[in-house]
Amino acid sequence: MTYLNELLNQTLVDIEESGIRKIANLAFDMTDVVNLSLGQPDFPSPSYINAAGIQAIQDNKIGYTSNNGLKELRESASEYIQKLYGLSYNPQQEVLVTIGASEALDLAFRTILSPGTEVIIPAPSYPGYEPLIRLCEAVPVFIDTSKTGFKLTASLINEHITDKTRCIVFPYPSNPIGTVLSKEEIQEIGQLLKDKDIFIVSDEIYSELVYEDQHYSIAAYPGLKEKSIVINGLSKSHSMTGWRIGFTFAPAYITKQMHKLHSYNVVCATSISQYAAIEALKHGTQHKEVVEMKNEYNKRRDYVYQRLVDMGLEVVYPKGAFYIFPSIKKFGLSSEEFSINLLNAAKVAVTPGNAFTEYGEGYIRLSYASSMEELEKGMDRLEQFVAALSSVNI
Ligand SMILES: Cc1ncc(COP(=O)(O)O)c(C=O)c1O
């Protein structure tokens, strides 16, 4: 048996389970836990989207669709990002409907990476990228962004580019920090990249959860569309995580290759979800139910931020997504020790920063995609826990 185990794909064997789930799984076995560890919106999917899904089943729309997704959905997706971000993609050749942003990321990396190539990733980073990159036998190169307000900059990129650099992951608004780059900051990076033979994988899954500014896509910078794969989806903006609908927007020569992978791997995204997604995009992000969700996140963000500041924790004010990433360095515990103690002593589940690479050590991630009531309870408990730790540390 040991021998057979050694015959498995060792790259896969060496990949660890996501650190995001470690604390969450412990919390699932306990009662009365305030769980702030997962990026799962607490709202139901909007009612008109649910109704469209139910209607699709009743109308027996349960067969395979075309591999790249229903024509009407690709057209709606193309109009949606044209209207919101000024991006122009041909729905016949440049858009794919995928199984969430997760499949879209996998398609992107497998299409552009070959063994030994390097991928620049700003860190702390969403843990979904590294395993997919390693499975391509490519090498993630993490850039520590903690000294630049958790923002990727043109000079940081420049310092890390080698002749093996094949791709840059551009993950804004960011999970786990909630940082957003301004149009000017993105333009500076665009200026650097426009003449380089480096692809950009722009993960924009949180693009509609930007609270003050307008989202600006790096692919809108002149000259970058040809080398960019824009990833988006409905999981976060429309509280549709379980429907599993994502998109890739990329030039035809890239989409053609991703299309093959997608066809062999999953055939197509779920038909019922695709019909529901058409309805979601028909209303865009203007529908009352979607607007209310965003307003609520905004309120919660301010509430949680203020509570953390009042507890004396150092924290960056998040501009997007629904996460916040306070420093716990002053307590002298590792992020994992802090999170486990917090769970056991105060019954609050958070994600240790080291789940987001070594550069997340010394921080914890809290998700505010929980009801205000839960957040209040969670913050009260955290406050007590922090106060007790502080008195021990004095
Ligand atoms: C940054 C980021 N990208 C991609 C995904 C995956 O999204 P989906 O659920 O649409 O696959 C997530 C999910 O949490 C995420 O946080």
The ligand as a MOL file (V3000), in Angstrom:
LIG
                    3D

  0  0  0     0  0            999 V3000
M  V30 BEGIN CTAB
M  V30 COUNTS 16 16 0 0 0
M  V30 BEGIN ATOM
M  V30 1 C -10.2810 35.6100 -4.2820 0
M  V30 2 C -11.2030 34.5140 -4.6480 0
M  V30 3 N -11.1610 34.0190 -5.8970 0
M  V30 4 C -11.9570 33.0120 -6.2780 0
M  V30 5 C -12.8450 32.4270 -5.4090 0
M  V30 6 C -13.7040 31.2820 -5.8710 0
M  V30 7 O -14.9890 31.7120 -6.1840 0
M  V30 8 P -16.1310 30.7150 -6.6540 0
M  V30 9 O -16.9270 30.3520 -5.4520 0
M  V30 10 O -16.9410 31.4880 -7.6540 0
M  V30 11 O -15.4690 29.5310 -7.2650 0
M  V30 12 C -12.9270 32.8930 -4.0940 0
M  V30 13 C -13.8410 32.2690 -3.1340 0
M  V30 14 O -13.8180 32.5130 -1.9510 0
M  V30 15 C -12.0890 33.9740 -3.7150 0
M  V30 16 O -12.1170 34.4690 -2.4660 0
M  V30 END ATOM
M  V30 BEGIN BOND
M  V30 1 1 1 2
M  V30 2 1 2 3
M  V30 3 2 2 15
M  V30 4 2 3 4
M  V30 5 1 4 5
M  V30 6 1 5 6
M  V30 7 2 5 12
M  V30 8 1 6 7
M  V30 9 1 7 8
M  V30 10 2 8 9
M  V30 11 1 8 10
M  V30 12 1 8 11
M  V30 13 1 12 13
M  V30 14 1 12 15
M  V30 15 2 13 14
M  V30 16 1 15 16
M  V30 END BOND
M  V30 END CTAB
M  END
